[in-house]
Amino acid sequence: MENSNLKDLIEKYLSAYNTFNIDGMIGVLNENIHFRNISKGEVNSETKGIQEFRTLAEQSIQVFSQRRQVIKNITFTGDKAEVDIDYEGILSIQGSP
């Protein structure tokens, strides 16, 4: 896959993510996705396969009332991309006072 096509897929994914569109997120992913979230140099979330990823995505939409990811940098190596993301989110308030 060419870098421009891979970048387009990443941008479609982020657009779906930012609007809480799980089907849109899943629609651009490979069945064998290996997802790792790295924050401050440590892996704090990891899934293997589309179903594990979907479960994580469904759980995540319950946590945030708003969220936004913006691409800071993309590094392409062969058919892989590593994306540095600027992230901002507002937590949902769960339960009653």
C-alpha positions in Angstrom: 0.0 0.0 0.0 1.3 3.4 -0.9 2.0 5.9 1.9 -0.7 8.3 0.6 -3.3 5.4 0.7 -2.2 4.4 4.2 -2.4 8.0 5.4 -5.9 8.3 4.0 -6.9 5.2 6.0 -5.4 6.7 9.1 -7.3 9.9 8.6 -10.6 8.1 8.0 -10.0 6.1 11.2 -9.4 9.3 13.2 -12.4 11.0 11.8 -14.5 8.0 12.9 -12.8 7.9 16.3 -13.4 11.6 16.9 -17.1 11.2 16.2 -17.6 7.9 18.2 -18.3 5.9 15.0 -17.1 2.4 15.9 -18.2 0.9 12.6 -16.3 3.5 10.7 -13.2 2.8 12.8 -13.5 -1.0 12.3 -14.2 -0.5 8.6 -10.7 0.6 7.8 -8.9 -2.0 10.0 -7.5 -5.4 9.1 -9.0 -8.5 10.9 -5.6 -9.2 12.4 -5.0 -5.8 13.9 -2.5 -5.5 16.7 -3.3 -2.3 18.5 -1.1 -0.8 21.2 -1.6 2.5 23.0 1.6 3.9 24.3 1.6 6.9 26.6 4.7 8.3 28.2 6.7 5.4 26.8 4.6 2.7 28.4 2.0 0.4 26.8 -1.2 1.0 28.7 -3.6 -0.9 26.4 -3.2 -3.7 23.9 -5.5 -5.8 21.7 -5.0 -8.5 19.1 -7.6 -9.1 16.5 -10.7 -7.1 15.4 -13.0 -8.4 18.1 -10.7 -7.5 20.9 -10.3 -4.1 19.3 -14.1 -3.6 18.9 -14.6 -4.5 22.6 -12.1 -1.9 23.7 -13.6 0.7 21.4 -17.1 0.0 22.7 -15.8 0.3 26.3 -14.0 3.6 25.5 -17.1 5.4 24.2 -18.6 5.0 27.6 -15.7 6.8 29.2 -15.6 10.1 27.2 -18.2 12.7 26.4 -15.8 14.3 23.9 -12.5 13.2 22.4 -10.2 14.3 19.6 -7.1 12.9 18.1 -4.9 14.9 15.7 -1.9 13.6 13.8 1.4 15.2 14.8 3.6 13.0 12.7 3.5 9.8 10.6 6.6 7.6 10.0 6.2 5.0 7.2 8.3 1.9 7.1 7.3 -0.5 4.3 3.6 -1.1 4.6 3.5 0.0 8.2 2.9 3.4 9.8 3.7 4.7 13.2 1.6 7.7 14.1 2.3 10.3 16.8 -1.0 11.7 18.0 -2.0 14.8 20.0 -5.0 13.7 22.2 -7.6 15.5 24.1 -10.6 14.1 25.9 -13.3 15.0 28.3 -14.4 12.2 30.7 -18.1 11.4 31.1 -19.6 11.6 34.5 -21.0 8.2 35.3 -23.5 7.4 38.0 -25.6 9.7 40.2 -24.3 12.2 42.8 
